[in-house]
């Protein structure tokens, strides 16, 4: 269960505002990513995220580039979950792979306002909005939930490679 | 009734598939580049795995090259060392390759029917050759390299039919901008855009790559064009393996949309979205910089289109024209044909093959408040430089015409 207050954004929050390309030369340096997350969209983000660790957004969150630094930047900044009407597909996969929970919640941008308090149960897909009732998100498929619960694709595969005698079989 | 993509994924996963299934497909071609190679190798090291098919990996130095500063030099070194450690099938050093999405098809790394993954969102470019080509993140690339396979949800396909014939000075870029503005930036999320129809069939490969490349700007998983004589002629002398072409069955599409290109006019995508499209003739704005380059505007046909507008004329006093050939092959051919000389005469600054300013990396970054027009594929806020800069996307003809006049210009206005 993830619980907390919301920072809200609109549609088409693209990868280039989540983490501008000018910082990609630093690889995936956590300090650089943390410091510059959302810089071109919302300069107040670093202050907001200290208190509010849930992002709610509209359609097509993570639109654009395949840079994994985008979900990493949000994760390093302290974001605990992103709930959106829909996600760009590469961002969605990248987020799960780096261990940042993301869930599609149709209708959420209509109901939830900046600063609202929400409770999120990823397993059931249920989102409870304090004083406003419940929304049902699209449950994350079980095999992706396993990756998420392992902390991301790297720890998930490390386990798999070291648990099997012949990791290449199959 | 199956789409070409379902058939390719069925072959690659060794089972029957239909839309919505989650399958594990064998990967035929892996592509990575300097901004992501180090992250891929780090993830592989953490997983504790090697590369199952190094001979299928293509590594290309293209984003921050030639190195613009120490950090990018380190990323470049890391890609070079990654290649040396595993002995990849192909490696393109600075100056000997170019932009990955120009180089991949041009050097014959992709054939029809291939499953291609790349650590770059514009990997769908190669879909114009009849391949299933998708962009993935660095960690996922490490997983795919380690396992030789990757999971995919079998996507439905939307057919985009181009009817009619392209008018003069109207390009594939204008058609794809029209498509993106019609279906929206998320109009094809988790879906494939397949392009067909007489207007698409009359395009050479250079222009077809623009359609599949920018499918991702409509949210698509990939873009696809089934192979025909144009494709097979392009593959002659390049492809190193036999093609396995697949074709969509009639009636297998989730949706079919028709666009009559005969009535299409030169378009621009205004700041800050590729879907914010209007006629070039309707925009009244001065520009500071014009850029002809990138994986949707740096091919030979793009440079030819620019020269057709600019030959013997000078670009506006107020404008910097930046020209970056997309690859060594494009550069060499453009030199041989006198295109580079002509562009330099017109006032262009010509850079070495690289992604350059497309993603605000180097070689023409915009300052605060500056306005650029670009033959590239994205105009998000801050994409080409300062967050207060503004970018119009357009065809090479429209970019060249705008460089000439110093304002966003319909190319038909400057050609007699």
Boltz contact constraints between the chains, C-beta under 6 A:
constraints:
  - contact:
      token1: [A, 12]
      token2: [B, 185]
      max_distance: 6.0
  - contact:
      token1: [A, 14]
      token2: [B, 380]
      max_distance: 6.0
  - contact:
      token1: [A, 16]
      token2: [B, 380]
      max_distance: 6.0
  - contact:
      token1: [A, 16]
      token2: [B, 382]
      max_distance: 6.0
  - contact:
      token1: [A, 16]
      token2: [B, 383]
      max_distance: 6.0
  - contact:
      token1: [A, 17]
      token2: [B, 381]
      max_distance: 6.0
  - contact:
      token1: [A, 20]
      token2: [B, 382]
      max_distance: 6.0
  - contact:
      token1: [A, 21]
      token2: [B, 359]
      max_distance: 6.0
  - contact:
      token1: [A, 21]
      token2: [B, 360]
      max_distance: 6.0
  - contact:
      token1: [A, 22]
      token2: [B, 360]
      max_distance: 6.0
  - contact:
      token1: [A, 24]
      token2: [B, 35]
      max_distance: 6.0
  - contact:
      token1: [A, 25]
      token2: [B, 64]
      max_distance: 6.0
  - contact:
      token1: [A, 25]
      token2: [B, 71]
      max_distance: 6.0
  - contact:
      token1: [A, 25]
      token2: [B, 72]
      max_distance: 6.0
  - contact:
      token1: [A, 26]
      token2: [B, 71]
      max_distance: 6.0
  - contact:
      token1: [A, 27]
      token2: [B, 38]
      max_distance: 6.0
  - contact:
      token1: [A, 28]
      token2: [B, 39]
      max_distance: 6.0
  - contact:
      token1: [A, 40]
      token2: [B, 381]
      max_distance: 6.0
  - contact:
      token1: [A, 40]
      token2: [B, 382]
      max_distance: 6.0
  - contact:
      token1: [A, 40]
      token2: [B, 387]
      max_distance: 6.0
  - contact:
      token1: [A, 59]
      token2: [B, 186]
      max_distance: 6.0
  - contact:
      token1: [A, 60]
      token2: [B, 185]
      max_distance: 6.0
  - contact:
      token1: [A, 60]
      token2: [B, 186]
      max_distance: 6.0
  - contact:
      token1: [A, 63]
      token2: [B, 185]
      max_distance: 6.0
  - contact:
      token1: [A, 65]
      token2: [B, 121]
      max_distance: 6.0
  - contact:
      token1: [A, 66]
      token2: [B, 120]
      max_distance: 6.0
  - contact:
      token1: [A, 66]
      token2: [B, 121]
      max_distance: 6.0
  - contact:
      token1: [A, 66]
      token2: [B, 135]
      max_distance: 6.0
  - contact:
      token1: [A, 66]
      token2: [B, 137]
      max_distance: 6.0
  - contact:
      token1: [A, 68]
      token2: [B, 137]
      max_distance: 6.0
  - contact:
      token1: [A, 68]
      token2: [B, 138]
      max_distance: 6.0
  - contact:
      token1: [A, 89]
      token2: [B, 190]
      max_distance: 6.0
  - contact:
      token1: [A, 89]
      token2: [B, 221]
      max_distance: 6.0
  - contact:
      token1: [A, 90]
      token2: [B, 121]
      max_distance: 6.0
  - contact:
      token1: [A, 90]
      token2: [B, 135]
      max_distance: 6.0
  - contact:
      token1: [A, 94]
      token2: [B, 137]
      max_distance: 6.0
  - contact:
      token1: [A, 97]
      token2: [B, 137]
      max_distance: 6.0
  - contact:
      token1: [A, 97]
      token2: [B, 139]
      max_distance: 6.0
  - contact:
      token1: [A, 97]
      token2: [B, 140]
      max_distance: 6.0
  - contact:
      token1: [A, 153]
      token2: [B, 139]
      max_distance: 6.0
  - contact:
      token1: [A, 153]
      token2: [B, 143]
      max_distance: 6.0
  - contact:
      token1: [A, 154]
      token2: [B, 43]
      max_distance: 6.0
  - contact:
      token1: [A, 154]
      token2: [B, 46]
      max_distance: 6.0
  - contact:
      token1: [A, 154]
      token2: [B, 47]
      max_distance: 6.0
  - contact:
      token1: [A, 157]
      token2: [B, 47]
      max_distance: 6.0
  - contact:
      token1: [A, 157]
      token2: [B, 143]
      max_distance: 6.0
  - contact:
      token1: [A, 158]
      token2: [B, 47]
      max_distance: 6.0
  - contact:
      token1: [A, 158]
      token2: [B, 48]
      max_distance: 6.0
  - contact:
      token1: [A, 161]
      token2: [B, 47]
      max_distance: 6.0
  - contact:
      token1: [A, 161]
      token2: [B, 48]
      max_distance: 6.0
  - contact:
      token1: [A, 161]
      token2: [B, 49]
      max_distance: 6.0
